[in-house]
Amino acid sequence: MDLTASAPAPMFPSLSGDEKTFLIRSPCMDFMDSSCLLHLAPDMDAFYRPLKRLRVAAPFTIFMEEKAAAPVLKKQQRTRSIDDLPEECLFEILRRLSRSQDRSIASCVSKQWLMLLSSIRASKAVDYPLNKGTDMLKSLRKPLPDLNEAITSDSESDSDAENDGFLTRCLEGDEATDTRLAAIAISTAGHGGLGKLKIRGGHSLCKVTDIGLSAIGKLCPFLHTLSLWNIPLVGDAGLSAIAGGCAMLACLDLYECPLITDKVLIEIAQKCPNLSSLTLDSCLRISNDGLQAIGGHCRNLVSVSVKDCPLVGDPGISGLVAHLPSLARIKIQNLNINDVSLAVIGHYGKAVTDISLTGLEKISERGFWIMGNALNLVNLTSCTISCCPGITDLSLEAISKCCPRLKHLRLQSASNFTDTGLKYFALSSRMLESLHFENCDRISLHGVVDGLLSCGTSFKNLALVRCLGIRDITHYRNEFPTCLSLRSLTIRDCPGFTDCSLAWVGEIFPNLRQIDLRGLFSITDAGFLPLVRCCESRLAKMNLAGCLNISDLSISALVKTHGRSLKLLNLDGCKKITDKSLFSIVSSCLVLQDLDVSRCAVTDIGVAALSSAERLNLRVLSLAGCHGVTKRSLQLLGNMKGSLEGLNLQQCKLFNPHGIGLLEEKLWWCDILS
């Protein structure tokens, strides 16, 4: 038998030069042994079974070299995945998802799918291609739902709407990332859309960039409020997407966003006509152009706050105020402006009801005088002026005369304001309800008393904080006046105010409901007891924090006289308060809700009295820094009533982590600080 004749001749090329070895291999060659190797020629061998018929009929394959065949086999064995598709193809697939729930599930597959889904606008959605030849299919054909439209279903009926019906999300620190924002944008679309977004970051923690804000802009068309706090990586591109996709934006707060410029502020002004509130704080690249654009386009703006923006000057403030007749609230702090801006506010501020001016060092007395004498601040009800050297007796008198509806005045660090100015101000402000003076060292108790003689019957609140001129009255030319309308009195951190003055406070203000005497370390029981006896109305709040010389005698008298109305009692730092005061509180107080005895001399015995009180329903109890309270009180505190919502045990001798854990289990509804 001629074996060479059985090999097909066309499958073997002619050999010349460098001879190569070719193998004729069948699918069955793995079962062959060396006896099947036959020599056909000096440079050619062949495998074949001479005595057995092949079970598989398949063509022969010629392999040049084993190294050349390996990549081909590896490529054939590779597993195919949908992720091998280009992003363009995945985009076309994902934008055909019809339900918000499906899109939310798809976004969980991978970060790539999440970011692709977050980039799909409603305008990019397409309909499914149906059979156009059938009329019935045409009649059933429906457009693809809006990707931003709420899909109502049983599984999505429990919407976590809050804050006036808006869905609210707040991200802080390292939680604020682009991926998180994209997930929020997709997930909230099925619940009516995101309404309020607050991002509080930090230069070292926040990783939010323009990509994350762009996802919000594309998928959250009903966004109403956006607050960005300390976001160093967000620039114009992110807010530009917000302006383009969130036409309903009404409130924008930007705090320490160094990359945001006038360009995007102008775009927001043009595309967000419903903007009603704007806050710019420490935005170093915002200048006059941006504020002028806001004033020219946002006719619904009612509240504006500009703070620590070094490029903003008189042209920006003037251009903003002059074009907004509906502007009601103005807050300006630490800006490089002068008298011109106040003159414009006084001339165009007919709708202004609340104004706050802080740290305006270049504004003189003339600026405040012009603002008042412009005679257009007729609706002003609240005025706050702090750290402005231009505020004097003359300027404040002009403001009071031209603002007939002024009810609240707050002055801070007004070193040029004296008793004379206070008297004339009180005479002109007949509707005045509250006065707050802080670090005003040139006013005295004489001036305050004279001013009270001029106040109307609507005056209810007086606060004197860190005023070094407030000292005891040694003599008074007339009898002390009586102010029956005053309900709240605060005299705080005034070292010259002692028992001598405290004794007649109750005579002048017999109808007080709230008294705050924090930081008056000079007052004692001798001055406090007459105050308690002279208060004819029922006191509701008493704050004696830092009054080191108040003892159990004063607290016993207080709760016996006003225990049926007292709701808040703060004795923080009163080191002479002991368990006797707690026993008096338990026996006399019926409606007390907030009790603070931090750093007092109370012990476990007083805690036992509080825990066993039947008529006492405390909501907040603070025992911080009470070294007499030990781990024995843990079991007693566990018996507190269900009304308790907050418990402060910091800096107490409770070296028992297991006991704290058991207490947290017993009072599971209560917030415990330990």
VOGU-3710 file (C-alpha; in Angstrom, 3 decimals, decimal comma):
1> mdltasapap> 0,000/0,000/0,000  1,431/3,351/-1,072  1,103/5,660/1,887  2,436/8,670/0,102  -0,398/8,499/-2,406  -3,042/8,838/0,354  -1,852/12,355/1,299  -3,495/15,081/-0,785  -0,802/16,800/-2,770  -2,316/20,358/-2,916
11> mfpslsgdek> -2,105/20,770/0,879  1,741/20,741/0,872  3,583/23,651/-0,632  6,879/23,095/-2,321  9,900/23,539/-0,091  13,094/25,301/-0,994  15,807/27,172/0,905  15,247/27,014/4,654  13,254/23,853/5,117  10,239/23,985/7,445
21> tflirspcmd> 8,416/21,135/9,056  4,675/20,886/8,329  2,305/18,623/10,186  -0,932/17,286/8,785  -3,128/17,053/11,845  -6,616/15,713/12,265  -9,019/16,176/15,249  -8,158/12,672/16,401  -4,406/13,141/16,648  -4,522/13,352/20,450
31> fmdsscllhl> -5,206/9,571/20,494  -2,265/8,622/18,266  1,042/7,212/19,390  4,513/7,123/17,796  3,612/4,153/15,561  1,353/6,445/13,515  4,229/8,782/12,566  5,349/7,900/9,028  8,237/9,376/7,080  6,974/10,758/3,781
41> apdmdafyrp> 9,990/12,743/2,669  13,297/13,992/4,108  11,630/17,193/5,265  8,035/16,091/5,922  6,195/13,831/8,364  2,508/12,925/8,549  0,163/11,597/11,250  -2,618/9,257/10,297  -4,262/5,973/11,376  -3,618/3,397/8,740
51> lkrlrvaapf> -5,762/0,611/10,232  -8,764/2,488/11,760  -11,407/4,678/10,210  -11,746/8,242/11,539  -14,825/8,758/13,712  -15,012/12,508/13,022  -15,136/13,803/9,507  -13,394/17,214/9,667  -11,022/19,036/7,360  -7,351/18,979/8,066
61> tifmeekaaa> -5,764/22,121/9,476  -2,260/23,239/8,959  -0,486/24,943/11,850  2,589/26,942/11,029  3,914/27,205/14,565  2,486/26,660/18,037  3,340/30,237/19,106  1,347/31,688/16,259  -1,723/29,608/17,154  -1,838/30,531/20,903
71> pvlkkqqrtr> -3,142/34,121/20,540  -5,898/32,932/18,200  -7,119/30,321/20,685  -6,998/32,803/23,597  -9,024/35,332/21,653  -11,685/32,752/20,822  -12,042/31,672/24,469  -12,477/35,238/25,859  -15,862/35,923/27,543  -17,839/38,750/26,006
81> siddlpeecl> -19,550/41,391/28,261  -21,880/44,301/27,723  -19,209/46,517/29,241  -17,112/45,849/26,148  -19,483/48,086/24,243  -18,439/51,689/23,700  -20,031/54,277/25,960  -22,017/55,552/22,998  -23,755/52,183/22,660  -24,387/51,894/26,395
91> feilrrlsrs> -25,818/55,411/26,347  -28,286/54,402/23,601  -29,329/51,332/25,606  -29,725/53,023/28,975  -31,763/55,942/27,736  -34,474/53,504/26,658  -35,232/52,482/30,262  -38,803/53,623/30,790  -39,281/53,408/34,588  -37,438/55,301/37,280
101> qdrsiascvs> -37,143/52,113/39,326  -35,402/50,401/36,417  -32,991/53,282/36,076  -32,217/53,171/39,800  -31,499/49,437/39,613  -29,348/49,859/36,522  -27,334/52,579/38,233  -26,263/50,030/40,866  -24,536/47,802/38,284  -21,369/49,838/38,033
111> kqwlmllssi> -20,011/53,330/38,412  -19,836/53,580/34,624  -23,578/52,907/34,282  -24,318/55,307/37,121  -22,453/58,190/35,520  -23,971/57,449/32,103  -27,496/57,438/33,525  -26,833/60,696/35,326  -25,898/62,335/32,026  -29,186/61,514/30,264
121> raskavdypl> -31,501/64,476/29,875  -35,185/64,106/29,125  -34,600/65,667/25,714  -32,267/62,800/24,784  -34,873/60,090/25,391  -36,135/58,237/22,311  -39,139/56,021/21,647  -39,007/52,357/20,824  -39,242/51,551/17,080  -42,503/49,680/16,523
131> nkgtdmlksl> -44,020/47,980/13,513  -45,376/50,851/11,502  -47,275/48,507/9,192  -49,871/47,585/11,791  -52,463/50,170/12,722  -53,183/48,478/16,023  -49,545/48,758/17,098  -49,541/52,370/16,038  -52,532/53,071/18,260  -50,808/51,412/21,211
141> rkplpdlnea> -47,572/53,237/20,658  -46,640/55,535/23,546  -43,739/57,975/23,869  -40,927/57,153/26,251  -41,679/58,752/29,641  -39,700/61,764/30,713  -36,657/60,503/32,588  -37,136/63,273/35,125  -40,880/62,699/35,582  -42,181/61,101/38,740
151> itsdsesdsd> -43,393/57,524/38,209  -46,208/56,708/40,602  -46,410/53,132/41,699  -47,207/51,217/44,837  -43,560/50,657/45,589  -42,777/54,356/45,249  -45,790/55,779/47,029  -43,939/56,393/50,291  -42,202/59,586/49,314  -39,873/61,053/51,919
161> aendgfltrc> -41,031/64,570/51,208  -40,131/67,101/53,824  -39,582/70,809/54,345  -42,638/72,271/52,620  -43,089/69,228/50,389  -39,598/69,268/48,878  -37,288/66,281/48,904  -34,182/67,372/50,803  -30,697/65,901/50,757  -27,716/67,053/52,807
171> legdeatdtr> -24,146/65,828/52,278  -21,339/66,653/54,692  -17,584/66,133/54,611  -16,326/62,988/52,917  -19,891/61,924/52,088  -19,999/64,620/49,416  -18,751/63,041/46,179  -19,716/63,134/42,520  -20,866/59,508/42,668  -23,175/60,259/45,586
181> laaiaistag> -24,681/63,237/43,783  -25,277/61,162/40,662  -27,028/58,474/42,717  -29,206/61,115/44,416  -30,146/62,628/41,071  -31,291/59,260/39,677  -33,037/57,935/42,797  -35,066/61,063/43,550  -36,494/61,298/40,033  -39,111/58,684/40,919
191> hgglgklkir> -40,276/60,612/43,992  -41,157/63,926/42,428  -37,606/65,153/41,997  -35,061/66,723/44,321  -36,207/70,044/45,804  -33,457/71,065/48,251  -29,766/70,175/48,168  -27,215/71,190/50,804  -23,534/70,297/50,514  -21,230/71,114/53,425
201> gghslckvtd> -17,682/70,281/52,504  -14,149/71,194/53,453  -10,924/71,882/51,620  -9,471/68,519/52,636  -12,604/66,357/52,622  -15,075/67,477/49,974  -14,579/65,832/46,581  -17,548/67,310/44,772  -16,651/68,719/41,360  -18,506/70,113/38,372
211> iglsaigklc> -19,362/66,542/37,278  -21,565/65,916/40,317  -23,390/69,235/40,050  -23,897/68,656/36,324  -25,763/65,431/37,134  -28,067/67,377/39,461  -28,642/69,992/36,793  -29,584/67,386/34,181  -31,897/65,222/36,285  -33,403/67,594/38,871
221> pflhtlslwn> -35,428/70,236/37,014  -37,536/70,986/40,124  -34,569/71,950/42,293  -35,720/74,843/44,468  -32,849/75,426/46,917  -29,096/74,901/46,489  -26,579/75,548/49,284  -22,851/75,009/48,780  -20,613/75,419/51,838  -16,842/75,376/51,429
231> iplvgdagls> -16,682/73,567/48,067  -13,225/74,335/46,622  -13,450/72,162/43,475  -16,728/73,430/42,005  -16,440/76,093/39,333  -18,525/77,755/36,686  -19,222/74,546/34,717  -21,186/72,885/37,539  -23,331/75,908/38,336  -23,813/76,512/34,617
241> aiaggcamla> -25,470/73,079/34,400  -27,676/74,033/37,357  -28,674/77,257/35,609  -29,453/75,408/32,370  -31,482/72,589/33,905  -33,052/74,070/37,057  -35,160/76,997/35,892  -37,236/76,827/39,107  -34,244/77,629/41,327  -35,403/80,116/43,966
251> cldlyecpli> -32,738/80,042/46,691  -28,968/79,990/46,068  -26,399/80,046/48,892  -22,681/80,058/48,064  -20,213/79,958/50,955  -16,458/79,865/50,306  -16,585/78,789/46,677  -13,316/80,283/45,340  -13,668/79,110/41,712  -17,086/80,631/40,993
261> tdkvlieiaq> -16,974/83,830/38,948  -19,286/86,500/37,570  -19,749/84,477/34,373  -21,945/81,839/35,989  -23,739/84,401/38,164  -24,755/86,241/35,001  -25,969/82,956/33,492  -28,043/82,189/36,611  -29,561/85,663/36,439  -30,599/85,077/32,815
271> kcpnlssltl> -31,909/81,514/33,161  -33,385/81,465/36,687  -35,970/84,266/36,769  -37,640/82,831/39,911  -34,591/83,459/42,103  -35,860/85,014/45,335  -32,945/84,585/47,766  -29,200/84,967/47,133  -26,334/84,546/49,609  -22,700/85,165/48,657
281> dsclrisndg> -20,148/84,559/51,405  -16,372/84,619/50,833  -16,659/84,188/47,060  -13,372/85,799/46,092  -14,013/86,033/42,330  -17,502/87,523/42,446  -17,499/91,227/41,583  -19,838/94,068/40,672  -20,751/92,619/37,253  -22,413/89,563/38,736
291> lqaigghcrn> -24,526/91,553/41,206  -25,565/94,030/38,519  -26,755/91,133/36,334  -28,795/89,749/39,248  -30,392/93,129/39,758  -31,204/93,482/36,086  -32,887/90,081/35,563  -34,113/88,622/38,879  -37,160/90,784/39,528  -38,493/88,389/42,181
301> lvsvsvkdcp> -35,444/88,677/44,436  -36,532/89,593/47,975  -33,487/88,649/50,060  -29,785/89,231/49,407  -26,735/88,708/51,612  -23,196/89,634/50,543  -20,306/89,000/52,923  -16,507/89,051/52,587  -16,427/89,475/48,798  -13,419/91,788/48,256
311> lvgdpgisgl> -14,242/92,598/44,612  -17,743/93,883/45,398  -18,040/97,631/45,805  -20,510/100,481/45,459  -21,368/99,771/41,782  -22,436/96,216/42,628  -24,584/97,068/45,648  -26,081/100,158/43,990  -26,851/98,303/40,750  -28,485/95,484/42,703
321> vahlpslari> -30,689/97,610/44,967  -31,680/100,246/42,402  -33,254/97,698/40,009  -35,117/95,578/42,566  -38,209/97,326/43,906  -39,322/94,151/45,732  -36,110/93,693/47,759  -37,138/93,225/51,411  -34,063/91,888/53,247  -30,515/93,229/52,847
331> kiqnlnindv> -27,440/91,938/54,665  -24,046/93,490/53,940  -20,903/92,541/55,843  -17,215/93,397/55,440  -17,457/94,992/51,992  -15,414/97,774/50,456  -18,302/100,240/50,149  -18,839/103,818/51,267  -21,669/106,309/51,764  -22,936/105,946/48,169
341> slavighygk> -24,366/102,479/48,765  -26,322/103,576/51,850  -27,686/106,565/49,955  -28,996/104,224/47,226  -30,535/101,900/49,834  -32,266/104,834/51,488  -33,606/106,118/48,156  -34,786/102,827/46,579  -35,526/100,752/49,693  -39,260/101,284/49,887
351> avtdisltgl> -39,906/97,549/50,294  -37,004/96,880/52,684  -38,183/95,464/56,030  -34,950/94,018/57,436  -31,454/95,467/57,069  -28,160/94,285/58,583  -24,913/96,268/58,217  -21,724/94,801/59,711  -18,067/95,762/59,504  -18,502/98,697/57,084
361> ekisergfwi> -15,519/100,751/58,185  -15,595/103,244/55,297  -19,158/104,403/55,927  -19,278/107,628/57,881  -21,928/109,354/59,951  -23,006/111,166/56,782  -23,872/107,893/55,036  -26,241/106,743/57,791  -27,745/110,224/58,026  -28,451/110,289/54,253
371> mgnalnlvnl> -29,956/106,801/54,358  -32,367/107,875/57,071  -33,286/111,264/55,609  -34,061/109,792/52,185  -37,505/109,176/53,737  -38,111/105,955/51,791  -37,412/103,293/54,431  -41,016/103,507/55,524  -41,448/99,726/55,873  -38,271/99,029/57,834
381> tsctisccpg> -39,086/96,969/60,946  -35,735/95,428/61,930  -32,281/97,043/61,891  -28,937/95,508/62,904  -25,768/97,632/62,875  -22,501/96,144/64,073  -18,905/97,387/64,058  -19,702/100,486/61,996  -17,819/103,554/63,317  -20,212/105,863/61,447
391> itdlsleais> -23,120/105,103/63,771  -23,533/107,993/66,184  -26,307/109,699/68,110  -27,112/111,940/65,133  -27,195/109,157/62,520  -29,333/106,845/64,644  -31,753/109,661/65,398  -32,177/110,260/61,645  -32,912/106,572/61,082  -35,523/106,475/63,849
401> kccprlkhlr> -37,323/109,606/62,627  -37,610/108,356/59,042  -38,506/104,745/59,889  -41,892/104,996/61,622  -42,450/101,220/61,673  -39,132/100,249/63,243  -39,695/97,550/65,896  -36,330/95,896/66,504  -32,914/97,528/66,894  -29,675/95,661/67,503
411> lqsasnftdt> -26,456/97,634/68,033  -23,060/95,981/68,466  -19,726/97,670/69,126  -21,165/101,171/68,686  -18,506/103,115/70,557  -19,917/106,516/69,517  -23,466/105,884/70,720  -24,360/107,471/74,080  -27,284/107,952/76,445  -28,339/111,083/74,552
421> glkyfalssr> -28,790/109,141/71,331  -30,721/106,436/73,149  -33,145/108,986/74,580  -33,900/110,648/71,238  -34,136/107,293/69,496  -36,735/106,070/72,019  -38,750/109,272/71,588  -38,941/108,825/67,800  -39,606/105,072/67,686  -43,123/104,776/69,018
431> mleslhfenc> -43,584/101,212/67,707  -40,350/99,882/69,213  -40,613/96,345/70,635  -37,031/95,270/71,381  -33,599/96,774/72,006  -30,335/94,836/72,019  -27,083/96,587/72,953  -23,821/94,655/72,876  -20,384/96,108/73,593  -21,877/99,603/73,720
441> drislhgvvd> -19,737/100,976/76,529  -21,000/104,566/76,501  -24,560/103,840/77,584  -25,412/103,619/81,285  -28,290/102,514/83,475  -29,339/106,152/83,775  -29,686/106,356/80,008  -31,571/103,075/79,827  -34,048/104,167/82,505  -34,616/107,531/80,791
451> gllscgtsfk> -35,147/105,767/77,487  -37,735/103,459/79,004  -39,772/106,500/80,057  -40,142/107,373/76,378  -40,979/103,905/75,053  -44,507/103,007/74,102  -46,660/100,212/75,401  -45,430/97,804/72,726  -41,888/97,620/74,160  -41,283/94,029/75,347
461> nlalvrclgi> -37,597/93,006/75,176  -34,398/94,610/76,501  -30,900/93,086/76,293  -27,651/94,541/77,649  -24,647/92,340/76,827  -21,022/93,115/77,757  -21,717/96,832/78,203  -19,041/98,106/80,567  -20,958/101,346/81,162  -23,786/99,474/82,873
471> rdithyrnef> -23,053/100,117/86,529  -25,078/100,429/89,696  -27,192/103,555/90,096  -26,141/105,322/93,263  -28,792/108,043/93,037  -31,706/108,974/90,762  -33,325/112,402/90,561  -36,867/111,044/90,461  -38,673/107,929/91,515  -37,906/104,881/89,425
481> ptclslrslt> -40,317/104,587/86,488  -42,408/101,531/85,867  -42,475/99,679/82,552  -45,442/97,345/82,578  -45,005/96,125/78,997  -41,521/94,578/79,319  -41,621/90,783/79,230  -37,997/89,750/78,669  -34,864/91,175/80,306  -31,258/90,149/79,584
491> irdcpgftdc> -28,328/91,601/81,511  -25,322/89,458/80,662  -21,609/89,736/81,393  -21,873/93,267/82,778  -19,400/93,243/85,683  -20,602/96,585/87,091  -24,139/95,314/87,653  -24,529/94,062/91,243  -27,151/93,457/93,940  -27,799/97,175/94,340
501> slawvgeifp> -29,268/97,448/90,845  -30,815/93,988/90,751  -33,017/94,773/93,730  -34,995/97,469/91,899  -35,270/95,585/88,566  -38,382/93,838/89,855  -39,923/97,192/90,801  -39,336/98,738/87,378  -40,357/95,605/85,425  -43,024/93,814/87,455
511> nlrqidlrgl> -44,425/91,799/84,529  -41,281/89,977/83,447  -41,674/86,461/82,051  -38,059/85,746/81,071  -34,900/86,798/82,912  -31,331/86,119/81,733  -28,576/87,058/84,201  -25,726/84,948/82,832  -22,229/85,872/83,895  -23,216/88,249/86,702
521> fsitdagflp> -20,854/86,773/89,272  -21,349/89,754/91,634  -25,014/89,154/92,405  -25,971/87,224/95,525  -29,089/86,087/97,352  -29,461/89,592/98,815  -30,216/91,057/95,385  -31,981/88,077/93,843  -34,630/87,551/96,543  -36,198/91,052/96,137
531> lvrccesrla> -36,336/90,446/92,380  -38,270/87,219/92,895  -40,732/88,858/95,273  -41,378/91,888/93,037  -42,163/89,928/89,856  -45,938/89,904/89,926  -46,416/87,800/86,802  -45,425/84,174/86,560  -41,825/83,651/85,420  -41,395/81,059/82,676
541> kmnlagclni> -37,606/81,144/82,058  -34,748/81,892/84,432  -31,100/81,705/83,370  -28,517/82,066/86,145  -25,555/80,367/84,449  -22,262/81,604/85,870  -23,826/83,305/88,913  -21,356/81,843/91,383  -22,853/83,338/94,535  -26,474/82,216/94,085
551> sdlsisalvk> -27,335/79,530/96,655  -30,136/77,111/97,523  -31,994/79,896/99,359  -32,648/81,799/96,123  -33,719/78,705/94,191  -36,119/77,622/96,937  -37,738/81,058/96,924  -37,900/81,068/93,126  -39,634/77,694/92,734  -42,048/78,324/95,601
561> thgrslklln> -43,182/81,599/94,034  -43,080/80,669/90,335  -42,998/76,854/90,344  -46,384/76,566/88,659  -45,194/78,501/85,583  -41,426/77,896/85,421  -40,465/75,897/82,298  -36,701/76,504/82,032  -34,126/76,807/84,797  -30,404/77,088/84,023
571> ldgckkitdk> -28,014/76,879/86,993  -24,856/75,946/85,071  -21,769/76,793/87,130  -23,648/77,807/90,288  -21,337/75,969/92,654  -23,405/76,742/95,763  -26,405/74,814/94,440  -26,797/71,448/96,196  -29,343/68,660/96,504  -31,604/70,963/98,545
581> slfsivsscl> -32,460/72,894/95,384  -33,365/69,650/93,605  -35,700/68,674/96,439  -37,377/72,081/96,193  -37,724/71,713/92,437  -39,316/68,270/92,786  -41,857/69,479/95,312  -42,819/72,817/93,678  -42,294/72,664/89,889  -45,198/71,301/87,882
591> vlqdldvsrc> -44,399/72,282/84,271  -40,577/72,395/84,304  -39,195/70,969/81,048  -35,524/72,035/80,881  -33,224/71,771/83,920  -29,469/72,424/83,793  -27,466/71,838/86,975  -24,110/71,308/85,293  -21,045/71,891/87,485  -23,207/72,195/90,592
601> avtdigvaal> -22,691/70,461/93,941  -25,484/67,917/93,418  -24,996/64,222/94,240  -26,645/60,854/93,718  -29,217/61,770/96,383  -30,529/64,672/94,287  -30,625/62,450/91,170  -32,689/59,929/93,153  -35,175/62,677/93,980  -35,494/63,684/90,325
611> ssaerlnlrv> -35,945/60,113/89,123  -38,708/59,382/91,645  -40,667/62,623/91,078  -44,214/61,845/90,039  -45,332/65,299/88,909  -42,118/66,325/87,167  -41,954/65,691/83,388  -38,502/66,837/82,315  -37,598/66,849/78,635  -33,938/67,917/79,008
621> lslagchgvt> -31,668/67,266/82,001  -28,004/68,252/82,185  -25,688/66,909/84,904  -22,426/67,634/83,082  -19,427/68,165/85,338  -21,261/67,166/88,511  -18,515/65,246/90,300  -20,901/64,174/93,040  -22,876/62,111/90,515  -21,361/58,614/90,324
631> krslqllgnm> -22,145/55,330/88,669  -24,776/54,676/91,341  -27,001/57,183/89,540  -27,099/55,118/86,345  -29,765/52,781/87,677  -31,726/55,730/89,075  -31,647/57,605/85,768  -33,012/54,511/84,076  -36,262/55,117/85,959  -36,811/58,560/84,416
641> kgsleglnlq> -40,133/59,084/82,686  -40,678/58,725/78,984  -40,866/62,493/78,563  -37,055/62,764/78,814  -35,548/63,520/75,397  -32,026/64,712/76,241  -29,581/63,719/79,001  -26,093/65,196/79,448  -23,705/63,152/81,615  -20,398/64,440/80,305
651> qcklfnphgi> -17,493/64,829/82,758  -19,307/62,895/85,473  -17,653/60,112/87,464  -19,415/57,351/85,568  -16,516/55,030/84,830  -18,792/52,193/83,832  -19,174/51,674/80,056  -21,385/48,651/80,679  -23,711/50,725/82,865  -23,908/53,458/80,229
661> glleeklwwc> -24,836/50,818/77,673  -27,615/49,476/79,866  -28,886/53,025/80,430  -28,992/53,629/76,678  -31,000/50,434/76,250  -33,484/51,498/78,942  -33,818/55,054/77,625  -33,614/54,101/73,961  -35,729/57,110/72,938  -33,425/59,616/74,691
671> dils> -30,251/61,289/73,362  -27,520/60,655/75,921  -24,180/62,485/76,018  -21,554/60,722/78,121
//
